[in-house]
Amino acid sequence: MIKVKRLSIESFLVVLLMIILAIAMSVIILKGSQNFELMLKEKNQTEDFRIAISYLNMMIKKNDSAGSISLVENFAQGRTALKIKHKGDETGLATYIYSVDQQLYEQYGEDNDIADLDLATEIITASVDFQQDGQMIKANYLTDFGQNYQQIITLKSKVD
């Protein structure tokens, strides 16, 4: 009788230990999966951010001539926009880069246009603050993950 009780208590403890182990493994797998998804989302956002910044750099370098690059104060909801005037076949047109509500937008339209989100194309989820310092334009970006990036663009031409 004592052996049967001891065997049943030991069996019960083994089963209980296995249940605890299974729960612990499930929690570890769930947390690992959540962390992986978060890292993947952050990696994708960083990659999208780098592509967008590369695109902006290309636009600025392509159009860097006297009077082509300027900052427009209070363009969209009190935010400063980067204005890139186009030359050649696109004379009279401009591209505006600005952020509204943590979204970075590009608006292609007429020179001296006004901000219109219906005409703008969303680039990435980030806010930007442009500042001018001589022939340098500083762009401070804040992503939705709370990462800060600063880009300093030195122009060959004079800034308006």
N, C-alpha and C positions, 0 to 999 in steps of 0.2 A: 504494500500500500504506500509506503514512504517512497519507494522507487518510482511509482507511477506519478505521485504528486510532484516529485522532484523533476521527472521527465516532462510533465505538463507545464511546470513553471519555466523550465529551461526552454521548452519549445515556444512558449508564449513570449519570453524575453527575446529570443532569436527573431521571431516574427515582428515584434515591436521594433527591434533594432533595424530590421530590413525596411520597415515602413518609414522610419526616421531617415534612413539612408536614401530611400527613393525620393522623399520630399526634399531633402537637401540637394540631391542631384537635379531635381526639377527646377528648384529655385536658382541654382548656379547656371543651368542652361538658359533659363528665361532672362536672367540678368546679362549673361554673355550675349544673347541675341539682341537685347535692347541696346547694349553698348556698341555692338557691331553696326546696327542700323544708324545710330547716332554718328559714329565715325564715318560711315559711308556717306551720309547726308552732308556732313561737314566737308569731306573730301570733294564731293561733287560741287558743292557751293564754292569752294576754293578754286577748283578748276574752272567753273563758269566765270568766277570773278577775274581770274587771270586772262581768260579769253576776252572778256569785255574790256579790260584795261589795255590789252594789246591792240584791240580794235580802235579804242580811243587814241592811243599813241600813234597808230597808223594814220588816222584821220587828221590829227594835228600836224604830223610831219608832212603829210601830203599837201596840206593847205597853209603851211607856214610861210607866209609872205607878208609884206608890209600892210598892216591894217586888216588882216584877215581873222586874227584871233583876238577875242575880247571877252570881258565878263559883263554880264547884264545883271544889274542889281534888281531885286524885287521882281524877278521874272515870274515865278510860280509860287504862290502862297508865301511871299516874302523871302524866298530862297534865291541865291545867286545862280545864274546859268552860265555855262561856257558856250560862247557863240563862235561858230566857225563859218566864215563867209566863203562861198565857193567862187571859183574863177572859171574862165573858159566858157564852155557850153552851159554851165550852171550859174552864170553871172546873174546876180539879183536874188539868188537863193542862199539859204543858210541852214546849218544844223545847230540845234540847241541841245545841250546836255544838261539835265537838271534832275533833282530828286524831289519827290512828293510822297509823304507817308511811307518811308522806308523802301521806296521803289526808285530805281534809277531809270530815267526815260531819255529817249532820243527823239527829237521832233525836227523833221525836215520840212522846210517850207520857205515862204517868202522872207526876205530880209526885213527886219523890223516887225516880225510877226509877234503875236501874243501867245502865251501858254494855253494850250488846248489839249487835254489828256485824250480826247477822242482822235486827235491827229498824231499823237505820240506813240512810240513803240517802247514797250517795257524791255529794258536790257537785263537787269538783274535785281535781286532783292538786296538793296543797300542804300544808305543815304550818303550824300556827298556834300561837302562844303568847299567851294572854290575860293581862293584868295590870290590876290596879285601882289607880287613883290618885284618891282622893276620888270625885267624880262623873264621872270619866272612866274609860273602859275603853280600854286600848291593846291592839291586836291586831297582832302582828308575824307576817307571812306569809313563807314561803320556798317558792318554786316549784321544780319539778324542773329548771328551767333555771338555778337558782342566783340568781334575782332576789329581792331583799328588798323588801317593801312594809310600810309601817306605817300603820295606820289608828287614828285617835283618835276615839272616840265620846263625845260629851258628852251626858249624860243630863239631862233636865229633872227627873226624880224622883231620890230618894235610892237609892243602891245598897245592897243587903243585904250 
